[in-house]
Every structure is written in structure tokens, then in C-alpha cells.
Amino acid sequence: MPYKTINVPENGAKITMSDGSLSVPDNPILPFIEGDGTGPDIWRASVRVLDAAVAKCYGGKRKINWMKVYAGEESFRKFGDWLPQETVDAFQEYRVGIKGPLTTPIGKGIRSLNVALRQLLDLYACVRPVKYFTGVPSPVKAPEKVDMVIFRENTEDIYAGIEFAAGTIEAHQIMVVLKQMFPKDFKKIRFGESQPETVGIGIKPVSRPGTERLVRAAIDYALAFHRRSVNLVHKGNIMKFTEGAFKDWGYELAMREYRSMIVTQRESWIIDNQDKNPTVSVAENALSIDPGFDMMSPAQQSEIIAEVEAALKLMPTHGAGQWKKKLMVKDSIADITLQQVLTRAEEFDVIATLNLNGDYLSDALAAQVGGIGIAPGANINYESGHAIFEATHGTAPKYANLDKVNPGSVILSGEMMLRYLGWVEAADAIIAALDKTIGQKTVTYDFARMMPGAKEVKCSEFATAIISNL
């Protein structure tokens, strides 16, 4: 595709998809957006680390051909457009890229550029690894227990953006439909009858296909990188047909497509009971996994009995302790999860969840390991191969061009990108070098002010220290 504002590297090649998998050449062209505010500072530091790691690990056999594309303030100044179509086209054509933080334009009706890119490219999985690096200041007692990867659904739930402001004709029309067709639900709207002009309306869509592709991505990741478990986080105890459906559809997908490789938590209890006591009856097993079993209705008891019988059919492949080597699939309620990632962090590994839950969890977890300044992220469509890796923090314009801020978020997002490309050796080298550098207490100001005996360095100097530790 010819571009007017983008210079395509002559020596690079495109990443393609072949038989459902990425086909990555040794000289891929990767689009990048520097970002606004501190974006140029952290990009200059980060790209040096990424290139050095690739050179170190592959001895010149592999090389990234970087292709600058435009969005945000720089784009608006140059072209009068916050997000040029050429930028979207470039990410579409070259599949994988990286970006710094972008400003959300000021003004009503102007959408976030980050959200726009995700929606235009259908990047349905927001992937946020959260891992502690030794020596990083933390507000919790045992941050070293935090090592999780969050898969946050990126296109449904609140990110669908279906909202109607109070007092608008659209909100009024929605309430009229509810009142006429679903009167019982309309009565649940506080002030809907007495003061309808004061009520804003939001719609929360959650679909089976949207759920399945996210959970599939989480399970595939967990299996590929030998993780212990996938936890479906939801609020299904209250929102049974959206959040609850997410949980149910997730379990169904796991048991249908990954049967030999996974075990659900409840199945593990049933099978373990049978392993420990081969003569245990089905009813006794049911009572063990559901202590209220003897107080249930006959219909409820039949449901639990059926669950036990189905799990016992797995004994040939999962019994005799075999289930302990399988990927565990479990679930937890969102509010208790936010507590337990603080108190029982070691029990969580890969998390799959809807948009709003994932938003809270990823930022709360980032705070445990040093803040979003060092938190990486990616938005990925695993079916098409399209992915944009990104800084998860804001633009911090007051620090722009001061060579001051922590480039860790973009460096680690680049590490995620290398791992996604299959360049695992370079990704591992970056993790090890970053860990060593922080362990030596050579850090930027944000960490130095909380680390006794730290050597405070500039953004560029932090990159140099990492490179020296590769």
C-alpha cells in the first residue's frame, strides 16, 4: 500500500499469518508511535534497549526495521488529524506495532485515541503482565508473590460505549421501551417514573463469541508459557446473564476445546476425593464439594450428582494425581478477587475477565509492583494476528523533554512484543537485564525517591544501564 506521510523501510518485510499463526521474517517492519508528552523521551530510550537485545541474542541474523507512524499531538500539528487513516492502515497492513502514551483530545464527542485503535482493529484482548522486580518500592509486604497476566476483554462490557445522557431523547426512548415491554425491569430504575429526566442509561453487552475468543486466548497463553491456572473473574452473583454468562461460557469453552489439557477446580476436588477414597459414593462426594448438598432441593441435588458423575468419567486421564499436571481453570467473584490479589497473590496466575473488572485489577496490581510507570500492556487480536503494544501510563507533559521519566512501561511492552513474535531469547534477556539493573539500585527518579541508597539516573541513562547488563 502506498503511503503519503509514512516512510516504509526498504530492507524490511511484512509479518503475515499462515495457518492461523504469525509468520515473522528475520527483518520485520514494525510501526511505532512515539507518543505525546514524555513519549519521545521514553521511546528513544526503549528502542535502544530493544535493538540491543535483538543484536545481542541473534548476532545480526535478526533486526527490526522501525517505521514511524503518526497519532496524537504530533500528528495533529503536522496533518490536522489526531488519528490519520494512514496510521490505522499501517497497523492493519504490518500487523504488529508499538506505541507510547497518547493524549485524549479535549472536547465533547472526541474519543480516546487508544480506544479508537483498539476498536478499529478489533484488538479484543488487553493483555497486562504484572511481575515484581527485586528492589522496586512497593506498598505491600510480599510483592514478590505477584506474577500474573491479565486478559481483559477489550470490545464489550463498558468499552462498547453504549450510553445515553440523562435528559436526552435517547435516554427517554430507552425508558419508554422498558416501561412498555419490560415493566418489571423498568420498576428497578430508581427515579425512572418520578424524575426520568435525571436518569442516564448505559447498556452492558456481553456475548458468547466475545467471551470465547478471550478465554481461548488466555488458555492458549497459559499452556504455551506453562502457567499454572486460568481464573475467570466475574460479578456473576449479581449480573447473572452478562458476568455470570461470561463465567459459564468460559468453562464450557475450556471443557469443550481443551478437555485433555485442563481440569476445573471443582473437578479437581471430585477426582481427588475419589483418589483418596475409591469407595466414596457419588452422594458423599457431592456433599464434600457442596456442604449444603443435603439441604438442596431434589432438582439441585440432581444437578450436583450429574456434575460429580461427569468428573468421575475423567478418572482414566485425570485420576491418580494426573490432574495436578493439568492447567487449572477456576473462577472468583470480582470484589473478593481485588482483596485476594493483595492477601493471596500466589494463588493467581493468568486472569481472564471482562473490561471493567480488568481495568480495576490491572491498575491495582501495578501499584503492588511499582506503579503503572513500569507496567506493560498489549492489545491483541489473536485470530488476525494484529497487535499493538503500549505504555499503560499517561503522557506526563510537565516532564516532556527532560529525559527524566521511567521508560520501563515501553521497554517491557517491547519485551512482550518480542515474546509475541517468538523472539523469546531477546525477551528473556531484557527481563534479566532490567531485573539486574533495578537490583543494583540504578533507577529513575520515581524509584530513587523511595529506595534508600539508590543511584538516580536519567531516562536515557537507565536504558544504557540495562543495555550494559544484557
Salt bridges, closest charged atoms under 4 A:
ASP26 OD1 - ARG62 NE 3.34
GLU34 OE1 - LYS68 NZ 3.91
ASP41 OD1 - ARG44 NH2 2.66
GLU74 OE2 - LYS68 NZ 2.96
GLU93 OE2 - LYS14 NZ 2.48
ASP122 OD2 - ARG213 NH1 2.95
ASP147 OD1 - ARG227 NH2 3.32
ASP157 OD1 - LYS204 NZ 2.42
ASP185 OD1 - LYS188 NZ 3.39
GLU193 OE2 - LYS179 NZ 2.81
GLU212 OE2 - ARG208 NH1 3.73
GLU212 OE2 - ARG256 NH2 3.06
GLU243 OE2 - LYS204 NZ 2.84
ASP248 OD1 - LYS247 NZ 3.69
GLU252 OE1 - ARG208 NH1 3.03
GLU257 OE2 - ARG216 NH2 2.87
GLU257 OE2 - ARG256 NH2 3.76
GLU267 OE1 - ARG259 NH2 2.70
ASP272 OD2 - LYS276 NZ 3.06
ASP290 OD2 - ARG266 NH2 2.66
GLU307 OE2 - ARG266 NE 2.67
ASP331 OD2 - HIS234 NE2 2.80
ASP335 OD1 - LYS235 NZ 2.44
GLU347 OE1 - ARG344 NH1 3.96
ASP349 OD1 - ARG227 NE 2.48
ASP349 OD2 - ARG228 NH1 3.61
ASP359 OD2 - ARG152 NH2 3.58
ASP363 OD1 - ARG128 NH2 3.34
GLU390 OE1 - LYS99 NZ 3.17
GLU390 OE2 - ARG118 NH2 2.92
GLU415 OE2 - ARG419 NH2 2.70
ASP428 OD1 - ARG419 NH2 2.92
